[in-house]
Amino acid sequence: MLFVAIDGRSGSGKSTIVAYAATLLRSADAPSPSATVVVLDGDEFYAGGSAATWDKRTAEQKVAGAFDWGRQLGVLTSLRETGSATWRAFDWGHDDWDSDLAPLAGERHSAAIAAGSLVILEGACSGRPELADMFDLRVLVEAPDPLRRQRLRKREGAEYESDWTGRWDEAEQLYFGSVAPADGFDLVLSNDR
């Protein structure tokens, strides 16, 4: 089994890289096509909180509380120790998703792995120090700021980009500057296309 964290700033291309790699590894042309590839979406572990609440928090509070890394740790530990895990994801489709109580989906997600499996936790803060011991490889995806902003505008729209920038840039600076700097990762990928 191989456990990998794929971390990076918003718009760096984490999801695109992981989707491509998972598709390639699951294909019939893969070196070991029978191996299981499990991708855990870090956004499923968002800790919730309204925009108004997040706007009042310091960068340190945002970094510490954006994602429920305790739940992530539980899933990763269960996969390592028993080969299976279940969890409830944050419900982004919930009518009241922007509230201070995190709505979790009623349906449970599950994953099962065996020898030779690849488990990827993809998303912001996935390479945080509290989870580091769970991973065999921690990867940071970097992209130039203008390109990341362009991707955010294309994906979410100009209005969302300005909200996002105002709410999260300072937290990302802190996280990637001192909590999980590039030199703490095993591999740094430049995604400048």
Secondary structure as GFF3:
##gff-version 3
##sequence-region A 1 193
A	DSSP	beta_strand	2	8	.	.	.	ID=ss1
A	DSSP	alpha_helix	14	26	.	.	.	ID=ss2
A	DSSP	beta_strand	37	41	.	.	.	ID=ss3
A	DSSP	three_ten_helix	42	45	.	.	.	ID=ss4
A	DSSP	alpha_helix	51	56	.	.	.	ID=ss5
A	DSSP	alpha_helix	59	65	.	.	.	ID=ss6
A	DSSP	alpha_helix	69	82	.	.	.	ID=ss7
A	DSSP	beta_strand	84	90	.	.	.	ID=ss8
A	DSSP	beta_strand	104	112	.	.	.	ID=ss9
A	DSSP	beta_strand	118	122	.	.	.	ID=ss10
A	DSSP	three_ten_helix	129	134	.	.	.	ID=ss11
A	DSSP	beta_strand	137	142	.	.	.	ID=ss12
A	DSSP	alpha_helix	145	156	.	.	.	ID=ss13
A	DSSP	alpha_helix	158	174	.	.	.	ID=ss14
A	DSSP	pi_helix	175	179	.	.	.	ID=ss15
A	DSSP	three_ten_helix	182	184	.	.	.	ID=ss16
A	DSSP	beta_strand	187	190	.	.	.	ID=ss17
###
